[in-house]
Amino acid sequence: MKLIDMQVKEYLEVLRSDAPAPGGGSVSALAGAQGVGLFMMVADLTLGKEKYADYQEICREAKEKGAALYEELTAAIDKDTEAFNLVAAAFKMPKTTDDEKAARKQAIADGTLVSTQVPFRTMQLGYEGLMLAKTMIGRSNPNAASDLGVAVLNLTGCIKGAWLNVLINLPGLADEEQKKYFAEEGKKMYDAADEIASSLYEEVAASL
């Protein structure tokens, strides 16, 4: 059964078990999906209300763009676990002959690349979500301001958590150009998100 199809309690039981996956990557994607879901809720609580007429276009755009992010982030919950399983399976491959060793080495390299690509994409999705949440702060239903703040926290956790999963896989990448790309672009996203999220959280807290 896919993680996304589990009952919440069932998912948590699997998470807290000694099974190596799901792990931090799947949790990061879930945090991102929760963050997007929250600001979509705030958008719904703003749309169609005359007293928030000035905020309609901002919230409509956030909801529409958020829907695509939500779908991809929910899919990433399972993709991260699947990527881990690729690497785990590769390490169990036989390594008696030269051909077996070569096949195993290639499978590990391929799995490690996927295990880096998936959380990197999760970072990107979380960052896009954070930017959408940013547009709504001070320009949406103020009665749900705290929910928007929690959305920011979840999206920040998504980005930072996914970055850790990128970092742990970087040493295993065989291609130096790919390694450089993920390291440099990931760090840029991390730094920007860290600064923006801190400011947004303070802005929300000050408004309550």
C-alpha positions in Angstrom: 0.0 0.0 0.0 1.2 3.5 -0.8 2.0 5.7 2.1 -0.4 8.4 0.9 -3.3 5.9 1.0 -2.7 4.9 4.6 -4.8 6.0 7.6 -2.9 8.7 9.6 -2.4 6.3 12.5 -1.2 3.5 10.3 1.3 5.8 8.6 2.6 6.9 11.9 3.0 3.4 13.1 5.1 2.5 10.1 7.1 5.7 10.5 8.0 5.0 14.1 8.9 1.4 13.5 12.4 0.2 12.8 11.7 0.1 9.0 14.3 2.4 7.3 11.6 3.9 5.1 9.6 6.0 5.2 12.1 8.4 6.6 12.9 12.1 6.6 12.4 12.6 2.9 8.9 11.3 2.9 8.1 13.3 6.1 9.5 16.4 4.4 7.2 16.0 1.4 4.3 15.4 3.7 5.1 18.7 5.6 5.2 20.5 2.3 1.8 19.0 1.3 0.4 20.1 4.6 1.8 23.6 4.2 0.2 23.9 0.7 -3.0 22.5 2.0 -3.2 25.1 4.7 -2.7 28.1 2.5 -5.2 26.7 0.1 -7.7 26.5 3.0 -6.9 30.1 3.9 -7.5 31.0 0.3 -10.9 29.3 0.4 -11.8 31.2 3.6 -11.0 34.4 1.7 -12.5 33.9 -1.7 -16.0 35.0 -2.4 -16.2 37.3 0.7 -17.0 40.9 -0.2 -15.0 42.3 2.7 -11.9 40.7 1.3 -12.5 42.0 -2.2 -9.0 43.4 -2.6 -7.5 39.9 -1.9 -9.5 37.8 -4.3 -7.0 37.6 -7.2 -4.1 36.9 -4.9 -5.9 34.1 -3.2 -7.3 32.7 -6.4 -3.9 32.5 -7.9 -2.4 30.9 -4.8 -5.2 28.3 -4.7 -4.8 27.4 -8.4 -1.0 27.2 -8.3 -1.1 25.4 -5.0 -3.3 22.6 -6.4 -0.5 21.5 -8.7 2.1 21.7 -5.9 -0.1 19.7 -3.6 -0.5 16.9 -6.1 3.3 16.7 -6.7 4.2 16.9 -3.0 1.7 14.1 -2.1 3.3 11.9 -4.8 6.7 12.7 -3.4 5.9 11.1 -0.1 6.0 7.7 -1.8 8.6 8.7 -4.4 11.2 9.3 -1.6 10.6 5.9 0.0 10.8 4.3 -3.5 14.1 6.0 -4.2 15.5 4.7 -0.9 14.4 1.2 -1.7 16.2 1.4 -5.1 19.5 2.0 -3.3 18.8 -0.6 -0.6 18.1 -3.2 -3.3 21.2 -2.2 -5.3 23.4 -2.8 -2.3 22.0 -6.3 -1.9 22.9 -7.3 -5.5 25.5 -10.0 -5.9 29.1 -9.0 -6.4 31.0 -12.2 -7.0 32.0 -11.7 -10.7 33.3 -8.6 -12.4 30.0 -8.3 -14.3 28.0 -8.5 -11.1 30.2 -5.9 -9.5 29.8 -3.6 -12.4 26.0 -4.0 -12.5 25.8 -3.5 -8.8 28.0 -0.3 -8.9 25.8 1.1 -11.7 22.6 0.3 -9.9 23.9 2.0 -6.7 24.9 5.1 -8.8 21.5 5.2 -10.5 19.6 4.8 -7.2 21.7 7.5 -5.5 21.0 9.9 -8.3 17.2 9.3 -8.0 17.6 9.6 -4.2 19.1 13.0 -4.7 16.7 14.2 -7.4 13.6 13.4 -5.5 14.3 15.5 -2.3 15.8 18.3 -4.5 12.5 18.5 -6.4 10.7 18.4 -3.0 12.8 21.4 -2.0 11.8 23.2 -5.2 8.1 22.5 -4.6 8.4 23.6 -1.0 10.1 26.8 -2.0 7.4 27.6 -4.6 4.8 27.0 -1.9 6.5 29.3 0.5 6.5 32.0 -2.2 2.8 31.6 -2.7 2.1 31.7 1.1 4.2 34.9 1.2 1.8 36.6 -1.2 -1.2 35.9 1.1 0.2 37.2 4.4 -1.6 40.4 5.2 -3.7 39.8 2.1 -6.1 37.1 3.1 -8.7 36.4 5.8 -7.1 37.6 9.0 -9.1 35.2 11.1 -6.9 32.4 9.6 -3.6 34.2 10.0 -2.3 31.6 12.4 -3.1 28.9 9.9 -1.0 30.8 7.3 1.8 30.9 9.8 1.7 27.2 10.3 1.7 26.8 6.6 5.0 28.7 6.5 6.5 26.5 9.2 5.5 23.3 7.4 6.9 24.6 4.1 10.1 25.6 5.8 10.4 22.2 7.4 9.8 20.7 3.9 12.6 22.7 2.4 15.1 22.2 5.2 14.3 18.5 5.7 14.6 17.8 1.9 17.9 19.7 1.9 19.3 17.3 4.5 18.3 14.4 2.3 20.0 16.0 -0.7 23.2 16.5 1.4 23.4 13.0 2.6 23.3 11.6 -0.9 25.7 14.1 -2.5 28.9 12.2 -1.6 27.6 9.1 -3.4 27.0 10.9 -6.7 29.4 9.8 -9.4 28.9 12.8 -11.8 30.8 15.8 -10.4 28.7 18.3 -12.5 25.5 16.9 -11.1 27.0 17.0 -7.6 28.0 20.6 -8.0 24.5 21.6 -9.4 22.6 20.0 -6.6 25.0 21.4 -3.9 25.0 25.0 -5.3 21.3 25.3 -6.3 20.1 23.5 -3.1 22.1 25.9 -0.9 20.7 28.9 -2.7 17.2 27.7 -2.1 17.9 26.8 1.5 19.5 30.2 2.4 16.7 32.2 0.6 13.9 30.1 2.3 15.6 30.4 5.7 15.6 34.2 5.5 12.2 34.6 4.0 10.5 32.1 6.4 11.9 33.8 9.5 10.6 37.2 8.3 7.2 35.8 7.4 6.8 34.0 10.7 7.6 37.2 12.6 5.1 39.1 10.5 2.3 36.6 11.1 3.1 36.5 14.9 3.0 40.3 15.1 -0.4 40.4 13.5 -2.1 38.2 16.0 
